Amino acid sequence: MDAVSTLQLKLTRLRWAAVLSLLALIVLSLLWERWLSPIRPGGSWLMLKAVPLLLPLRGLLNGKRYTYQWSSLLILAYLTEGLVRATSDTGTSQALAVLEAVLSGIYFTSVLMFCYDTRPSLSNPALKKSRKKTK
């Protein structure tokens, strides 16, 4: 296997890791706040936190690098919520918060690795040379 096909395989795996963790996070948010452990009986409006997660989905599926970049900032809010609720909630809500933090961490890591591997210096060696500092 040559270097290009190895990189393509790695990028495909990272894309699917990001997409699947995002989809799992959307489903988790809806189930958590509607049925599994809502703040109020019968569900709460907090399930609408899944809506912003729908925004990057199309760009992720199309492999748009810019979407990967800005969504890495969006996911930090969900990582923070998961960590805070994992340490402050109890019971089912605490377990769901841990799952949210894990899924957010997987998403964040896969997105950062995708952005790193698709940086311009890989596809344009001349750009890499021009970025080197001269003494």
PyMOL commands that set and color helices and strands:
alter all, ss='L'
color gray80, all
select helices_A, chain A and resi 3-36+45-54+57-61+65-88+92-117+120-123+125-131
alter helices_A, ss='H'
color red, helices_A
deselect
rebuild
show_as cartoon
